[in-house]
Amino acid sequence: MKPELGTAKQEVPTQATLSATNIGGIDETEVSFQDGVTVLSGRNATNRTSLLQAIMAALGSDQVSLKADADEGSATLEFGDEIYRRHLSRRNGTITTDGDPYLEDPELADLFAFLLESNEARQAVARGDDLRELIMRPVDTGAIKTEIEQYEQRKREIDEQLDELDTLEQRLPDLEAKRTRVTDEIETLRDELETAQADLEETNVDVEKRREEQSELETKLDELRETRSELERVRDRIETERESIEALKEERSEIRDRLESLSTGEETDVSQIEAEIDALQEEKADLSEEISQLKSTIQFNEQLLEEPDSFLGETTETDDGPITDQLLDESETVTCWTCGSSVAREQIETTIDQLRTAHQERLKERSEIDSELTDRRETLSTIKENRTEYRQTQQRLESTDDEIERRSDRIDDLTDKREDLTDAIDDLEAEIDDLESEDYGDILDQHKEVNQLEFKLERKERKRDEIEDEIATIEDRLNEREDLKSRREDLTDELTDLRTRIDQIEANAVEAFNEHMENLRATLGYDNLDRIWIDRTTREVREGRRKVTKSSFDLKIVRSTDDGAAYEDTIDHLSESEREVIGLVFALAGYLVHDVYETVPFMLLDSLEAIDSERIAALVEYFESHVPYLVVALLDEDAQAIESPHSEITEI
C-alpha cells in the first residue's frame, strides 16, 4: 500500500552535517554523516540519544528536549547546498519551535522513522492499544468521505430526474389517445365545414349586392368568432392552472410527509453540545501541556541517569578520579544538579517509572477525549445538517403554498374574465339576431354555421398542436433516460468503490503490516514467537441517529511451549523485553508499509537492549538498503557485531 504522502524536498546528498546546541544533554557539537549506516557507539551517558534528538529537531520533529539548564537551543542540518534550521525555546515549562526544518509535517517520521524508546508506535504495542489509529493516521480518509457525499448528492439528483421521466412516460399513452381522438374530430369538422361552405355557395343570393346591408352583421359575426376564441383560450388557461394546482398539492403533500419525518432539532441543545466540545478541547489542551511537561521531566531524569556530565558542567580530577567516575561507581548514587545532594539511582529509576505510568495514563485520557470530541462533533454536524434540511423543506412548503395561492388567485381572475366573455357573446348573439331579416335568415344561418365550424376547427387544431408539442417534449426528455441511467450506473460504481476503498485501504494496510512483521520476525529469528499479526475486525456502532461501521486492529501472537505446542497469546502476557521487541517490529513494519524512506532521509534506532547483538546486526543489514541514512545507537559490544560497511561515531 502506498498512500499519497508527497515526495522529499530534494535528491538526498551523500553527506550530511549536523550542528546542535543545547539539545538533550549536548552543549554544542557538530557531526558529519555519510550515507548508509552510521553507528553511535559507546556506553550509556555519552549523549547518543541527544544526538538522535538533534537530528529529529532539524528534520522537523517536536519530540525533542532542551538541555536542562538552557532556555534556548538549535539544530542545523546541511544537505548539499541546502540548510535546514530549527530553533527551540522554553516558555512556561513548554518547548516551542520555529525555523525551516526538512519536513513540513513530521507526523509520519515521528511514528515510523524516529524509533527511540519513547516512540509512540513502540509504546502503543507495549500497552496493548488498538493499532488502527496509528496505522491509518498517515492515510487521508476524510477526502474519500467528502467525495462520497458529493457522489451521493449527484446520484439523488439523477434519481429524481429518472422518477420524473417515469411519470412523464406514463402520460404518453393518454396523450397519444387524446391526439388520435382530437385528430378524428378535426377530420369530422373539416368534412362538416366543406359541406357547409358548399351549401352556402349554392344559395341563390346576391351576396355582393347585399354586402352593404350585411356588413354590420358580418362584423358582428367576426367579432363573435374572435370572442369565442378568446373565451376558449381563457377556459384552457383555467384548466391548465387547475392541473398545476393539483400537481402542486401533490408536491405539497410529499413535502409535508418529508417534513414530518424530519426533526426540527429543537429538542437538542446545540449550545450545550458546543459548550461540551469547547470544554473537551480545553481539557485536551491541558492534557497535552501536562503530557509535554511529563515528557520533558522524564527525558531530564533519563539524561540525569545516562549523562550526568551534562548537568555538572566541567569535570575535575580528584585523588579518586573524575567526578563522573565517582557518580557511576558502586555506590549507585547520582548527584542532583540543583541542590548537590546524592540521590540513589534506584530512587530516580522508580520516579521515572512513576512518571512514565502517569504519562501513559494521560496519553490514554487524551485519546479517549479525542474519541469523545469526534463523537460530539459528528453529533453536532448531524443535528445541524438535519436542521438545515428541515428549514429548507419548510421553505419549500411555504413556497409551494404561496404558488398554490398565486395560481388560485389567477383562476379567480380568469373566471371573472370568462364570465365577462360569456356575457359579451350573449350580447353579440342577441345583436346578430336583431340584424337578421326574414329574407336572409337562411343565408345568415349558413354564415353562422360556417363561422362556428371554423372556430371549432381552429380550436381543435390548436389543441392538437399543443398535444403534439407535449408529446414531442416528453419524447425528447425520454431520450435522456439512457444517458441518465448510464451516469447513475457510473455514480453507483464510483460510490461502491469509494465506500469500499477505506475498507480496502485498511485491509491492504493490515495485510502489508502482517507481511512485513512476519519477514522481520523471520529475520530476527525468534523461534518462540511462531507468528505475530494484526487481526482486523469490524462492528456496527451508533453515532447519533446513524449506524456506522468501525474497524478495530488488534495485535495477535502465537507462541510455542517447550514441547512444541502452539497457542495464542496476548501482549499482556509477554515479558517486557518481548513487548519491546514486538513494538519495534511493528514500528519497523510501519516504516516499510508507508514507504517512509520516500519522504524521510533518516531512520533513527535507539534503545535496542532487548535485542542481542546478532539480531541487531541482522536488523541493520535488513534496513540499510531501504533508507539513505540509518543511524543506530549501540553499546560497544553490540556495535562490534555490525559487519556490513558503516561509519562509526564514538565522540559527540
C-alpha positions, 0 to 999 in steps of 0.5 A: 500500500502506498498512500499519497504522502508527497515526495522529499524536498530534494535528491538526498546528498551523500553527506550530511552535517549536523550542528546542535546546541543545547539539545538533550544533554549536548552543549554544542557539537557538530557531526558529519554523516555519510550515507548508509549506516552510521553507528553511535557507539559507546556506553550509556551517558555519552549523549547518543540519544541527544544526538538522535534528538538533534537530528529529529529537531532539524528534520522537523520533529517536536519530540525533542528536549532542551538541555536542562539548564538552557532556555534556548537551543538549535539544530542545523542540518546541511544537505548539499547546498541546502540548510535546514534550521530549527530553533527551540525555546522554553516558555512556561515549562513548554518547548516551542519551535520555529525555523525551516526544518526538512519536513513540513509535517513530521507526523509520519517520521515521528511514528515510523522513522524516529524509533527511540524508546519513547516512540509512540508506535513502540509504546502503543504495542507495549500497552496493548492499544488498538493499532488502527489509529496509528496505522491509518493516521498517515492515510487521508480518509476524510477526502474519500468521505467528502467525495462520497457525499458529493457522489451521493448528492449527484446520484439523488439528483439523477434519481429524481430526474429518472422518477420524473421521466417515469411519470412523464412516460406514463402520460404518453399513452393518454396523450397519444389517445387524446391526439388520435381522438382530437385528430378524428374530430378535426377530420369530422369538422373539416368534412362538416365545414366543406359541406357547409361552405358548399351549401352556402355557395349554392344559395341563390343570393346576391351576396355582393349586392347585399354586402352593404346591408350585411356588413354590420352583421358580418362584423358582428359575426367576426367579432363573435368568432374572435370572442369565442376564441378568446373565451376558449383560450381563457377556459384552457388557461383555467384548466391548465392552472387547475392541473398545476394546482393539483400537481402542486398539492401533490408536491405539497403533500410529499413535502409535508410527509418529508417534513414530518419525518424530519426533526426540527432539532429543537429538542437538542441543545446545540449550545450545550453540545458546543459548550461540551466540545469547547470544554473537551478541547480545553481539557485536551489542551491541558492534557497535552501541556501536562503530557509535554511537561511529563515528557520533558521531566522524564527525558531530564531524569533519563539524561540525569541517569545516562549523562550526568556530565551534562548537568555538572558542567566541567569535570575535575580530577580528584585523588579518586578520579573524575567526578563522573567516575565517582557518580557511576561507581558502586555506590549507585548514587547520582548527584542532583544538579540543583541542590548537590545532594546524592540521590540513589539511582534506584530512587530516580529509576522508580520516579521515572517509572512513576512518571512514565505510568502517569504519562501513559495514563494521560496519553490514554485520557487524551485519546479517549477525549479525542474519541469523545470530541469526534463523537460530539462533533459528528453529533453536532454536524448531524443535528445541524445538517438535519436542521438545515434540511428541515428549514429548507423543506419548510421553505419549500412548503411555504413556497409551494403554498404561496404558488398554490395561492398565486395560481388560485388567485389567477383562476379567480381572475380568469373566471371573472374574465370568462364570465365577462366573455360569456356575457359579451357573446350573449350580447353579440348573439342577441345583436346578430339576431336583431340584424337578421331579416326574414329574407336572409335568415337562411343565408345568415344561418349558413354564415353562422354555421360556417363561422362556428365550424371554423372556430371549432376547427381552429380550436381543435387544431390548436389543441392538437398542436399543443398535444403534439408539442407535449408529446414531442417534449416528453419524447425528447426528455425520454431520450435522456433516460439512457444517458441518465441511467448510464451516469447513475450506473457510473455514480453507483460504481464510483460510490461502491468503490469509494465506500469500499476503498477505506475498507480496502485501504485498511485491509491492504494496510493490515495485510502489508503490516502482517507481511512485513512483521512476519519477514522481520520476525523471520529475520530476527529469528525468534523461534518462540514467537511462531507468528505475530499479526494484526487481526482486523475486525469490524462492528456496527456502532451508533453515532447519533441517529446513524449506524456506522461501521468501525474497524478495530486492529488488534495485535495477535501472537502465537507462541510455542511451549517447550514441547512444541505446542502452539497457542495464542497469546496476548501482549499482556502476557509477554515479558517486557523485553518481548513487548519491546521487541514486538513494538519495534517490529511493528514500528519497523513494519510501519516504516516499510508499509508507508514507504517512509524512506520516500519522504524521510532521509533518516531512520533513527534506532535507539534503545535496542537492549532487548535485542542481542547483538546478532539480531541487531546486526541482522536488523541493520543489514535488513534496513540499510538498503531501504533508507539513505541514512540509518543511524543506530545507537549501540553499546560497544559490544553490540556495535562490534557485531555490525559487519556490513560497511558503516561509519562509526561515531564514538565522540559527540 
